[in-house]
Amino acid sequence: MMNLRTLRNCIVALWAICLCAGCVPEPLPIELDEAESLPVVWSQALPGNGAIVYLAKSFTALSYQEGDSTATDELLAQMLVSNGIITISHAGETDTLVEITSGVYAALSMAIVPGDEYQLTATDPVLGKTVRATTTAYGVVPIDSVGYTRIDSATAHVRVHFNDPQGNNYYALHFYSRYTNPLEVDDPLAADNTVVTKLVTDLEFESNQAMFEVELTELDSDTLYVSLNNISPIYFDYLGQRQRGGTIYNQLVQEPINYVTNVQGGYGMFTLHLPSLQMLIMED
């Protein structure tokens, strides 16, 4: 039988629970301000001379959900910015880029000089905002050879040999099939899943005679293109974050957007690097 002291303790505990329950407030509606929409830029150097710059705008996860949009042409049209004003300055000269399609701008005769500095200015006429960025151009690190071991019809072990220059170097290696437009390799809007990107630094090599190995799966062609790119440390970090963050659409609707950037007043990455490209025909 419960004694008087135990009964008293139970009553006190029950009273405390009821009191605490009575103190729980009703849930309050909370309204958060949406993140400010800002210009977003990406770039890629063209083989030979010239560059492509993409101009878009960020938008919030709330607006993305309310519109019930998916990664479609409709969403792309909302994201890309037409009629922008984009210039790239280098060695005392300024090139004004030409819009070749919605949100995509080109400078087709601009020289890419490794080691030189380039300044980008991009204006979104709708937002009324201008962003600026500066980058150093990176030259070609040639591929010496590409070897492979065919495991089955859809899998291959690929080896890339090249000479690693002096200094600290950061590389992006892209592997893609003949069904991929080569210009889409560094294209953040490309949806072709045949592109595989591997990031590596020269700290992983035992000598300047570098070899990188990778096993490629789900190959849909006997033709394989390998692109070797010597890139800046910040772009190396950016690509790593992009790999972990999923599609470019996911990046643009994150709140807050916390990817590394060299763009002042906006998001994205301004980079100019010249790739070394080699084609491989894989036989069984």
WOFEN-V964755 format. One record per pair of residues at least 4 apart in sequence whose ideal C-beta (glycine too) atoms are under 8 Angstrom apart, sorted by the first residue. I is the first residue (numbers start at 1). GAP is how many residues later the second one is. If there is no record, write none. Layout:
I GAP
I GAP
This chain:
2 4
2 5
2 8
3 4
4 4
5 4
6 4
7 4
8 4
9 4
10 4
11 4
12 4
13 4
14 4
15 4
16 4
17 4
18 4
19 4
20 4
34 26
34 28
34 29
34 221
35 23
35 25
35 220
35 221
35 222
37 20
37 21
37 22
37 23
37 90
38 19
38 20
38 89
38 91
38 93
38 227
38 228
38 229
39 16
39 17
39 18
39 19
39 42
39 83
39 84
39 85
39 88
39 90
39 91
39 92
39 224
39 226
39 227
39 228
39 229
40 15
40 16
40 17
40 18
40 212
40 223
40 226
40 227
40 228
41 12
41 13
41 14
41 15
41 79
41 81
41 90
41 92
41 222
41 225
41 226
41 227
41 228
41 229
42 11
42 12
42 146
42 226
42 227
42 228
43 8
43 9
43 10
43 11
43 77
43 92
43 226
43 227
43 228
43 229
44 7
44 8
44 139
44 142
44 143
44 227
44 228
45 5
45 6
45 67
45 92
45 227
45 228
45 229
45 230
46 4
46 5
46 6
46 60
46 62
46 137
47 227
47 228
47 230
49 59
49 60
49 61
49 62
49 63
50 56
50 57
50 58
50 59
50 60
50 62
51 37
51 46
51 55
51 56
51 59
51 61
51 221
52 52
52 53
52 54
52 131
53 33
53 35
53 44
53 51
53 52
53 53
53 54
53 67
53 69
53 217
54 26
54 49
54 50
54 51
54 133
54 134
54 135
54 214
55 25
55 26
55 29
55 31
55 48
55 50
55 67
55 69
56 23
56 24
56 25
56 47
56 196
56 212
57 22
57 24
57 67
57 69
57 70
58 194
58 199
58 208
58 209
59 4
59 5
59 19
59 20
59 193
59 194
60 4
60 193
60 195
61 4
61 192
61 193
61 194
62 4
62 193
63 4
64 5
64 189
67 11
69 5
69 6
69 9
70 5
71 4
71 5
71 120
71 176
71 178
72 4
73 4
74 4
75 4
75 174
76 4
76 113
77 25
79 24
79 170
79 173
80 22
80 23
80 24
81 22
81 43
81 44
81 45
82 17
82 20
82 21
83 16
83 42
84 15
84 19
84 21
84 38
84 39
84 40
84 41
85 11
85 36
85 37
85 38
85 40
86 10
86 11
86 19
86 34
86 35
86 36
86 37
87 7
87 8
87 9
87 10
87 33
87 34
88 6
88 7
88 9
88 19
88 22
88 30
88 31
88 32
88 33
89 4
89 5
89 6
89 29
89 30
89 32
90 5
90 20
90 21
90 23
90 26
90 27
90 28
90 29
91 22
91 25
95 12
95 14
95 15
96 11
97 8
97 9
97 10
98 7
98 8
98 9
98 10
99 4
99 5
99 6
100 4
100 5
100 6
112 25
112 160
112 162
113 24
114 23
114 24
114 25
114 26
114 160
115 21
115 22
115 24
116 20
116 21
117 17
117 18
117 19
117 20
118 16
118 17
118 18
118 19
118 152
118 154
119 13
119 14
119 15
120 11
120 12
120 13
120 14
120 15
120 150
121 9
121 10
121 11
122 8
122 9
122 10
122 144
123 6
123 7
123 8
124 4
124 5
124 6
129 136
129 137
130 135
131 132
131 133
131 134
131 135
132 131
132 132
132 133
133 129
133 130
133 131
133 136
133 137
134 128
134 136
135 97
135 127
135 135
135 136
135 137
136 96
136 136
137 135
137 136
137 137
138 91
138 92
138 93
138 94
138 134
138 135
138 136
139 91
139 134
139 135
140 90
140 134
140 135
140 136
141 21
141 22
141 23
141 24
141 28
141 30
141 87
141 88
141 89
141 135
142 20
142 21
142 86
142 134
143 17
143 18
143 19
143 83
143 85
143 133
143 134
143 135
144 17
144 18
144 19
145 15
145 16
146 12
146 13
146 14
146 15
146 78
146 80
146 132
146 134
147 11
147 12
147 14
148 8
148 9
148 10
148 11
148 76
148 132
148 134
149 7
149 8
150 5
150 6
150 132
150 133
150 134
151 4
151 5
151 6
151 64
153 66
153 131
154 63
154 64
154 65
154 66
155 60
155 61
155 62
155 63
155 64
156 59
156 60
156 63
156 68
156 126
157 56
157 57
157 58
157 59
158 17
158 55
158 56
158 57
158 58
158 66
158 68
158 122
159 52
159 53
159 54
160 13
160 51
160 52
160 53
160 54
160 66
160 68
161 48
161 49
161 50
162 48
162 66
162 114
163 45
163 46
163 47
164 5
164 38
164 41
164 43
164 44
164 45
164 46
165 4
165 43
165 65
166 42
168 33
168 34
168 35
168 65
169 32
169 33
169 61
170 29
170 31
170 32
170 60
170 61
170 62
170 63
170 65
170 66
171 28
171 29
171 30
171 31
171 41
171 57
171 58
171 59
171 60
172 25
172 26
172 27
172 57
172 59
172 63
172 64
172 67
173 24
173 25
173 26
173 27
173 39
173 41
173 53
173 54
173 55
173 56
174 11
174 12
174 21
174 22
174 23
174 51
174 52
174 53
174 55
174 101
175 20
175 21
175 22
175 23
175 39
175 41
175 49
175 50
175 51
175 52
176 4
176 6
176 9
176 16
176 18
176 19
176 20
176 48
176 49
176 51
177 17
177 42
177 43
177 44
177 46
177 47
177 48
178 43
178 45
178 47
179 13
179 15
179 41
179 42
180 4
180 5
180 10
180 12
180 14
180 15
180 45
181 6
181 9
181 11
182 43
182 45
182 95
183 4
184 6
184 8
184 11
185 5
185 10
185 42
185 90
186 43
188 54
188 60
189 59
190 5
191 56
194 26
196 18
196 20
197 42
197 46
198 14
198 16
199 37
199 40
199 41
199 44
200 4
200 12
201 35
202 8
205 4
205 5
205 6
216 8
219 5
219 63
222 59
222 60
222 61
223 56
223 57
223 58
223 59
224 55
224 56
224 57
224 58
225 52
225 53
225 54
225 55
226 51
226 52
226 53
226 54
227 48
227 49
227 50
228 47
228 48
228 49
228 50
229 44
229 46
229 47
230 43
231 4
231 5
231 8
231 40
231 42
232 4
232 39
232 41
233 4
234 4
234 26
234 28
234 35
235 4
235 34
235 36
235 38
236 4
237 4
237 23
238 4
238 21
238 22
238 23
238 31
239 4
240 4
241 4
241 18
241 19
242 6
242 9
242 17
245 5
245 6
245 9
245 14
246 4
246 5
247 4
248 4
249 4
250 4
251 6
251 8
252 5
254 4
257 10
259 8
260 9
261 5
261 6
261 7
261 8
262 7
262 8
262 9
263 4
263 5
263 6
263 7
